[in-house]
Amino acid sequence: MLFKKVDFLYNKLEGLFKIDGSEKLFLIFFRLTISTIALIEIASLIKDLPLLFSSAETLMPQELIYLESGYFKYFHPLYQFIETNGISNIFFPTVTRIYIGALIFLLLGFFTRYAAGIALVFQLIIFRSFTPFNYGYDFFLTMSLFYCLVFPVGYFFSIDKKLFNPVLNLGFNYRRVIQIHLAMAYCFSGIAKGLDSGWWNGNSVWKALASADNNYHTFPSEIFIIIGIGTILLEFFYPFLVIQKLTRRYTVFAIILMHMGIAITMDLYAFSAMMIAWNIAAYGRFSTKK
């Protein structure tokens, strides 16, 4: 009886990740968009990175920032080595250049898996060392680079394909992993927002949008309440809506509009671009037909 139940669950799980013909184009799209967004984002920060990594120009003592990092216990030996040998001014600029080079290799699909692994490690060293400056984009970039490492994203439309001609039998729906990940992320985000009264009365939305640089604080409070409640409902019901073909297109369109609104009103362009790319990768129409 137990073996029958296990076999039944295995068959269900196997059916969940059954290929649907979109895997090849999904893998190409995911690699190209993630590496492009990461390159644009690091290029926009290149002039400001010395404020974080330079011992002479830093905004605050680096030791204080390190202590705030959840990864401190893992990076502490590295920090000690850098400080002991007095190579901080050499190490971090070099790390940044290697990170950019790895992203370019990932974009081109040249030694793709190695490039993704190197980019992942150095992204952690560069950005995740400074938790007070992190936000949703940094976490999703880490996850994206991890998926580029474990998914066979370099097997198609890449230099690796031209040079080594690797053969891959696509028997797994990698796209389903992203779909499940998104469903869980949005649903739990909706639950977290729903437990915060500020999202029901509009205060959280007002605090996120209103500043001295805009006039959003003059908007009627009803607008912030509608946005807050709408965000809670959209995120919480996201997994239940996208699973239905009838509501999938409208749900993804609404999520994309939400992130476009975040980009415009809060200037979080990298985060919005990353989330839009994930949604398109998960539910966009990828067809091998011409």
Phi, psi and chi 1 to 4 in degrees:
 res  aa     phi    psi   chi1   chi2   chi3   chi4
   1 MET       -  -42.3 -171.6   65.6  178.3      -
   2 LEU   -63.9  -42.3  177.6   62.0      -      -
   3 PHE   -64.5  -34.7  -70.2  106.3      -      -
   4 LYS   -66.5  -40.0  -72.3 -176.1  177.1 -180.0
   5 LYS   -66.3  -42.2  -70.8 -176.4  177.4 -179.5
   6 VAL   -63.2  -43.4  171.7      -      -      -
   7 ASP   -64.3  -38.3 -175.2   61.8      -      -
   8 PHE   -64.0  -45.4  174.0   77.6      -      -
   9 LEU   -64.7  -38.8  -68.3  173.7      -      -
  10 TYR   -63.4  -43.0  176.1   79.6      -      -
  11 ASN   -64.8  -38.4  -69.2  -28.7      -      -
  12 LYS   -63.7  -44.0  -77.4  -73.0 -174.8 -179.2
  13 LEU   -66.2  -40.0 -171.7   62.5      -      -
  14 GLU   -63.9  -39.0 -172.8  179.2   38.4      -
  15 GLY   -67.5  -32.7      -      -      -      -
  16 LEU   -63.4  -36.2  179.4   64.3      -      -
  17 PHE  -104.3   25.2  -67.5   97.0      -      -
  18 LYS   -70.8  138.9 -174.8  178.5  179.6 -179.7
  19 ILE   -66.0  149.2   60.5  174.3      -      -
  20 ASP  -125.6    8.6   57.7   11.7      -      -
  21 GLY    93.2   -3.4      -      -      -      -
  22 SER  -105.2    2.8   63.9      -      -      -
  23 GLU   -62.7  -44.2  -70.6   75.2   24.8      -
  24 LYS   -60.3  -52.5  177.6  179.1  177.6 -179.8
  25 LEU   -68.2  -31.6  -66.8  179.6      -      -
  26 PHE   -61.8  -47.2  158.2   74.9      -      -
  27 LEU   -62.1  -39.5  -67.4  170.2      -      -
  28 ILE   -64.9  -50.2  -64.4  171.1      -      -
  29 PHE   -59.7  -44.4  176.0   84.1      -      -
  30 PHE   -63.3  -45.3 -167.0   76.7      -      -
  31 ARG   -62.9  -46.4 -171.1 -168.9   86.4 -124.9
  32 LEU   -66.8  -44.2  -65.4  179.5      -      -
  33 THR   -70.7  -43.0   51.9      -      -      -
  34 ILE   -64.2  -47.2  -64.9  -55.0      -      -
  35 SER   -66.3  -36.7   55.2      -      -      -
  36 THR   -66.7  -46.8  -60.3      -      -      -
  37 ILE   -61.6  -43.2  -67.4  170.6      -      -
  38 ALA   -63.5  -40.2      -      -      -      -
  39 LEU   -66.0  -43.5  -80.3  168.9      -      -
  40 ILE   -63.4  -40.6  -66.5  173.8      -      -
  41 GLU   -67.4  -43.8 -165.5  -97.0  -10.8      -
  42 ILE   -69.1  -32.6 -171.4   65.9      -      -
  43 ALA   -65.8  -35.2      -      -      -      -
  44 SER   -71.7  -19.7   68.4      -      -      -
  45 LEU  -102.7   -5.1  -64.9  175.9      -      -
  46 ILE   -56.8  -35.2 -160.7   71.0      -      -
  47 LYS   -76.7  -23.0  -68.4 -176.5  178.8  179.6
  48 ASP   -96.0  -11.0  -63.1  -37.3      -      -
  49 LEU   -59.5  -35.1  -73.5  178.0      -      -
  50 PRO   -58.9  -23.9  -27.6   36.5      -      -
  51 LEU   -67.0  -21.2  -65.5  176.1      -      -
  52 LEU  -100.3  -37.7  -64.7  175.7      -      -
  53 PHE  -103.3  -18.3  -61.5  125.9      -      -
  54 SER   -85.1  133.2  171.6      -      -      -
  55 SER   -69.8  -20.9   59.7      -      -      -
  56 ALA   -94.0  -31.1      -      -      -      -
  57 GLU  -110.4    5.2  -57.5  177.1   46.0      -
  58 THR   -64.3  150.4 -174.7      -      -      -
  59 LEU   -66.5  -36.9  -72.0  168.5      -      -
  60 MET  -148.7  161.2   61.5 -177.1   73.1      -
  61 PRO   -52.2  130.3  -26.3   34.4      -      -
  62 GLN   -60.2  -33.1  -70.1 -177.5   -4.3      -
  63 GLU   -61.1  -36.2  -68.5   77.4    8.6      -
  64 LEU   -68.5  -36.7  -65.0  179.8      -      -
  65 ILE   -70.2  -40.6  -55.7  178.5      -      -
  66 TYR   -58.8  -40.9  -65.9  153.2      -      -
  67 LEU   -63.6  -25.3  -70.3  173.4      -      -
  68 GLU   -80.6  -11.0  -68.6  -69.2  -29.7      -
  69 SER   -78.9  135.3  172.4      -      -      -
  70 GLY   -69.3  -13.5      -      -      -      -
  71 TYR  -100.2   12.1  -63.6   86.9      -      -
  72 PHE   -56.4  -43.1  178.0   77.9      -      -
  73 LYS   -65.0  -24.9   60.6 -177.9  177.9 -179.5
  74 TYR   -85.4  -36.4  -55.9  110.2      -      -
  75 PHE   -90.5  -13.8  -72.4  137.7      -      -
  76 HIS   -55.8  -45.4 -175.7   55.2      -      -
  77 PRO   -59.4  -36.5  -24.5   35.9      -      -
  78 LEU   -65.6  -44.8  174.3   63.2      -      -
  79 TYR   -61.1  -41.3  -59.5  147.1      -      -
  80 GLN   -63.2  -41.6  -76.8 -172.5  -41.1      -
  81 PHE   -62.5  -44.1  174.8   81.0      -      -
  82 ILE   -63.6  -44.9  -65.5  170.5      -      -
  83 GLU   -68.4  -41.5 -176.7  179.2   -5.5      -
  84 THR   -62.5  -37.9  -57.9      -      -      -
  85 ASN   -93.4    0.2  -67.6  -85.7      -      -
  86 GLY    60.2   41.1      -      -      -      -
  87 ILE  -116.7   19.7   58.2  173.9      -      -
  88 SER   -62.1  -38.2   59.3      -      -      -
  89 ASN   -72.2  -16.2  -71.1  -26.3      -      -
  90 ILE   -98.6  -39.8  -59.7  173.6      -      -
  91 PHE   -63.1  -53.4  177.7   78.3      -      -
  92 PHE   -67.0  -41.3  -73.0  113.7      -      -
  93 PRO   -61.5  -36.4  -25.5   36.0      -      -
  94 THR   -66.3  -42.2  -56.5      -      -      -
  95 VAL   -60.0  -42.4  165.5      -      -      -
  96 THR   -62.6  -42.5  -55.1      -      -      -
  97 ARG   -65.3  -41.3  -66.0 -172.4 -175.8   98.0
  98 ILE   -64.5  -40.1  -65.3  173.9      -      -
  99 TYR   -61.2  -46.0  173.3   65.5      -      -
 100 ILE   -63.4  -42.8  -66.7  173.8      -      -
 101 GLY   -61.3  -40.8      -      -      -      -
 102 ALA   -64.7  -38.2      -      -      -      -
 103 LEU   -66.1  -37.8  -70.7  176.6      -      -
 104 ILE   -65.8  -42.8  -67.1  173.7      -      -
 105 PHE   -61.4  -40.3  -86.3   40.7      -      -
 106 LEU   -64.3  -41.9  179.6   61.0      -      -
 107 LEU   -61.5  -42.3  175.6   65.2      -      -
 108 LEU   -79.9  -14.6  -61.7  174.9      -      -
 109 GLY    72.7   39.0      -      -      -      -
 110 PHE  -109.3  116.1 -173.3   47.9      -      -
 111 PHE    48.9   54.5  -68.1  106.6      -      -
 112 THR   -58.6  -48.9  -47.7      -      -      -
 113 ARG   -66.5  -39.0 -157.9  176.7  -66.1  -84.9
 114 TYR   -66.1  -40.8  -63.3  104.0      -      -
 115 ALA   -62.7  -42.1      -      -      -      -
 116 ALA   -64.8  -41.3      -      -      -      -
 117 GLY   -64.7  -43.5      -      -      -      -
 118 ILE   -65.5  -44.7  -67.0  170.9      -      -
 119 ALA   -60.4  -39.4      -      -      -      -
 120 LEU   -63.0  -48.5  173.1   60.9      -      -
 121 VAL   -63.2  -45.2  171.3      -      -      -
 122 PHE   -76.1  -25.4  -76.3   94.8      -      -
 123 GLN   -65.7  -38.5 -171.1 -100.5  -16.0      -
 124 LEU   -64.1  -43.1  -70.9  171.2      -      -
 125 ILE   -65.9  -43.6  -67.2  174.9      -      -
 126 ILE   -73.3  -50.8  -64.1  171.8      -      -
 127 PHE  -101.2  -42.2  -65.1  105.4      -      -
 128 ARG   -77.6   -5.2  -58.3  -62.9  -72.9  -83.1
 129 SER   -72.2  -21.4  -60.2      -      -      -
 130 PHE  -116.2   75.2  -54.6   97.2      -      -
 131 THR   -54.6  -40.2  -57.7      -      -      -
 132 PRO   -60.0  -20.4  -25.0   35.5      -      -
 133 PHE  -101.7    2.1  -61.7   99.2      -      -
 134 ASN   -86.3  152.8  -73.0  170.9      -      -
 135 TYR  -148.6 -168.9   66.8  111.8      -      -
 136 GLY   -53.9  -34.9      -      -      -      -
 137 TYR   -59.4  -44.9  166.4   80.0      -      -
 138 ASP   -61.8  -39.1  -60.9  -72.1      -      -
 139 PHE   -69.1  -42.2  -63.7   99.6      -      -
 140 PHE   -71.6  -29.7  -92.9   90.6      -      -
 141 LEU   -67.2  -41.4  178.8   56.8      -      -
 142 THR   -57.7  -47.4  -59.5      -      -      -
 143 MET   -65.4  -36.9  -67.1 -179.5  -75.4      -
 144 SER   -65.6  -44.3  -60.6      -      -      -
 145 LEU   -65.9  -34.3  -68.0  173.9      -      -
 146 PHE   -63.7  -43.2  172.7   76.3      -      -
 147 TYR   -65.7  -36.0  -76.4  135.0      -      -
 148 CYS   -65.2  -27.7  -74.4      -      -      -
 149 LEU   -74.1  -43.3  172.8   63.3      -      -
 150 VAL   -90.9  -25.1  -62.0      -      -      -
 151 PHE   -82.9  150.0  -69.9  175.9      -      -
 152 PRO   -81.0   60.8   31.1  -36.0      -      -
 153 VAL   -74.8  -13.8  -64.6      -      -      -
 154 GLY   -96.5    8.4      -      -      -      -
 155 TYR   -85.4  -10.4  -80.1   73.2      -      -
 156 PHE  -136.3  145.1  -49.3  101.0      -      -
 157 PHE    50.7   53.1 -162.7   65.1      -      -
 158 SER  -147.7  164.8   62.7      -      -      -
 159 ILE   -67.1  -35.7  -65.1  178.3      -      -
 160 ASP   -56.5  -39.5  -73.5  -15.2      -      -
 161 LYS   -64.9  -39.6  179.8   64.6  175.7  177.6
 162 LYS   -71.4  -40.2  -66.1  -68.7 -175.5 -179.0
 163 LEU   -82.0  -45.1  -66.5  179.6      -      -
 164 PHE  -108.7  -15.6  -50.2  113.4      -      -
 165 ASN    47.4   56.8 -167.1   29.0      -      -
 166 PRO   -68.8  146.8   27.4  -34.4      -      -
 167 VAL  -107.7  129.0  177.9      -      -      -
 168 LEU  -130.3  126.6  174.9   66.0      -      -
 169 ASN   -93.1  102.5 -178.6   21.3      -      -
 170 LEU   -72.7   96.1  -79.1  173.0      -      -
 171 GLY  -117.8   13.6      -      -      -      -
 172 PHE  -137.4  137.4 -176.8   82.3      -      -
 173 ASN   -88.4   88.6 -167.6  -22.0      -      -
 174 TYR   -64.6  -27.5  -59.8   95.2      -      -
 175 ARG   -63.0  -32.5 -163.5 -178.7 -169.1 -169.2
 176 ARG   -63.7  -30.9 -168.7   75.9   71.0 -149.2
 177 VAL   -62.2  -45.2  177.5      -      -      -
 178 ILE   -64.8  -39.6  -59.5  -62.1      -      -
 179 GLN   -62.4  -45.3  -68.1  172.5  -13.2      -
 180 ILE   -65.6  -42.0  -65.5  173.2      -      -
 181 HIS   -59.6  -47.7 -168.3  142.7      -      -
 182 LEU   -62.1  -44.1  -86.6  179.2      -      -
 183 ALA   -58.7  -44.8      -      -      -      -
 184 MET   -68.1  -42.3  -65.4  177.0   62.1      -
 185 ALA   -62.8  -47.6      -      -      -      -
 186 TYR   -67.9  -42.3  -80.8  122.2      -      -
 187 CYS   -62.4  -47.3 -173.4      -      -      -
 188 PHE   -70.0  -31.4  -77.3  107.1      -      -
 189 SER   -64.6  -41.1  176.5      -      -      -
 190 GLY   -64.0  -39.3      -      -      -      -
 191 ILE   -63.9  -44.6  -67.1  173.2      -      -
 192 ALA   -61.9  -42.6      -      -      -      -
 193 LYS   -66.9  -37.9  -71.4 -178.8  173.9   66.8
 194 GLY   -65.2  -26.9      -      -      -      -
 195 LEU   -81.8   -7.0  -64.6  175.2      -      -
 196 ASP  -102.4  116.5 -178.6    0.9      -      -
 197 SER   -61.9  -23.6   60.6      -      -      -
 198 GLY   -62.3  -26.1      -      -      -      -
 199 TRP   -80.4  -20.4  -77.5   92.1      -      -
 200 TRP   -87.0  -30.4  -65.5   98.9      -      -
 201 ASN  -102.3    2.6   58.0   30.4      -      -
 202 GLY    89.4   -5.9      -      -      -      -
 203 ASN   -64.3  -41.4  -76.1  -20.3      -      -
 204 SER   -64.7  -40.0  -64.5      -      -      -
 205 VAL   -66.6  -41.8  178.3      -      -      -
 206 TRP   -61.6  -43.7 -175.7   85.9      -      -
 207 LYS   -64.8  -34.5  -69.3  177.0 -177.9  178.1
 208 ALA   -74.1  -32.5      -      -      -      -
 209 LEU   -98.6  -41.6  -62.1 -178.4      -      -
 210 ALA   -74.6  134.7      -      -      -      -
 211 SER  -158.6  176.0   72.2      -      -      -
 212 ALA   -71.1  -13.9      -      -      -      -
 213 ASP   -88.5   -4.1  -62.1  -34.9      -      -
 214 ASN  -143.8  178.0   57.6   53.9      -      -
 215 ASN  -114.3   26.4   61.1  -10.2      -      -
 216 TYR   -64.3  -24.1  -62.9  134.8      -      -
 217 HIS   -67.1  -14.0   57.8  -84.0      -      -
 218 THR   -89.0   -6.5   63.2      -      -      -
 219 PHE   -69.6  150.9  -74.4   15.5      -      -
 220 PRO   -60.1  143.3  -23.1   33.5      -      -
 221 SER   -61.8  -26.9   59.5      -      -      -
 222 GLU   -60.8  -32.8  -68.9   78.0    8.2      -
 223 ILE   -64.9  -43.3  -66.5  179.4      -      -
 224 PHE   -67.0  -35.8  -62.0  113.9      -      -
 225 ILE   -65.2  -44.7  -65.6  174.2      -      -
 226 ILE   -63.1  -43.3  -67.6  172.1      -      -
 227 ILE   -63.5  -43.3  -65.7  174.5      -      -
 228 GLY   -63.7  -49.5      -      -      -      -
 229 ILE   -66.4  -40.2  -64.3  175.9      -      -
 230 GLY   -61.7  -39.6      -      -      -      -
 231 THR   -64.6  -43.5  -58.6      -      -      -
 232 ILE   -59.0  -49.7  -66.5  172.0      -      -
 233 LEU   -66.4  -41.8  -63.9  178.3      -      -
 234 LEU   -63.7  -44.8  178.5   60.0      -      -
 235 GLU   -71.4  -42.1  -68.7 -171.3  -10.8      -
 236 PHE   -66.1  -41.8  176.4   73.6      -      -
 237 PHE   -89.3    1.8  -72.3  107.5      -      -
 238 TYR   -51.2  -53.0  178.4   92.0      -      -
 239 PRO   -63.5  -29.1   21.3  -31.9      -      -
 240 PHE   -80.2  -25.2  -51.2  103.0      -      -
 241 LEU   -86.8  -37.8  -65.7  172.5      -      -
 242 VAL   -75.7  -19.3  -65.6      -      -      -
 243 ILE   -74.2  -18.9 -159.1  172.6      -      -
 244 GLN   -95.6  127.5  -57.0  -66.7  -27.8      -
 245 LYS   -60.5  -33.1  -70.8 -175.5  177.8 -179.7
 246 LEU   -64.8  -35.9 -176.0   63.7      -      -
 247 THR  -108.5   -4.9   55.2      -      -      -
 248 ARG   -60.1  -50.6 -178.7  179.1  -57.3  155.8
 249 ARG   -60.6  -44.0  179.3 -175.3  -59.2  180.0
 250 TYR   -69.0  -35.2  -55.5  105.5      -      -
 251 THR   -67.2  -47.2  -56.3      -      -      -
 252 VAL   -63.7  -39.9  174.3      -      -      -
 253 PHE   -62.4  -41.4 -176.4   67.6      -      -
 254 ALA   -65.6  -39.9      -      -      -      -
 255 ILE   -64.5  -41.8  -77.9  -72.8      -      -
 256 ILE   -63.8  -42.3  -70.1  175.3      -      -
 257 LEU   -61.7  -38.9  -75.2 -179.8      -      -
 258 MET   -61.3  -44.6 -178.0 -174.3   76.1      -
 259 HIS   -72.3  -31.4  -73.4  -63.6      -      -
 260 MET   -64.8  -38.4  -70.3  177.6   65.2      -
 261 GLY   -64.1  -39.9      -      -      -      -
 262 ILE   -62.3  -42.4  -68.8  173.3      -      -
 263 ALA   -63.0  -42.8      -      -      -      -
 264 ILE   -73.6  -44.2  -65.2  170.9      -      -
 265 THR   -85.1  -28.5   57.9      -      -      -
 266 MET  -115.0   -0.8  -59.7  176.2   63.7      -
 267 ASP    61.4   26.7  -64.0  -28.1      -      -
 268 LEU   -94.6   68.0  -62.4  177.4      -      -
 269 TYR   -69.8  -41.8  -60.1  106.5      -      -
 270 ALA   -65.9  -44.8      -      -      -      -
 271 PHE   -62.2  -45.5  170.6   70.7      -      -
 272 SER   -64.2  -42.3  -62.0      -      -      -
 273 ALA   -62.5  -39.5      -      -      -      -
 274 MET   -64.1  -45.3 -178.6   65.9   71.5      -
 275 MET   -69.7  -36.8  -63.1  -49.4  -60.1      -
 276 ILE   -65.2  -41.6  -69.6  172.4      -      -
 277 ALA   -62.0  -41.3      -      -      -      -
 278 TRP   -62.9  -43.3  -90.5   56.0      -      -
 279 ASN   -66.9  -40.0  -83.7  -83.2      -      -
 280 ILE   -67.3  -41.8  -66.0  175.5      -      -
 281 ALA   -61.9  -36.3      -      -      -      -
 282 ALA   -77.9  -38.4      -      -      -      -
 283 TYR  -130.8    4.5  -64.6  104.7      -      -
 284 GLY   -68.4  158.9      -      -      -      -
 285 ARG   -83.3  107.4  -72.2 -172.1  176.0 -178.5
 286 PHE  -111.0  116.0  -64.8  107.1      -      -
 287 SER  -130.6  141.6  174.5      -      -      -
 288 THR   -82.3   -5.2   53.7      -      -      -
 289 LYS   -72.9  146.2  -64.2 -179.3  179.5  178.8
 290 LYS   -66.3      - -171.1  173.0 -179.1 -179.6
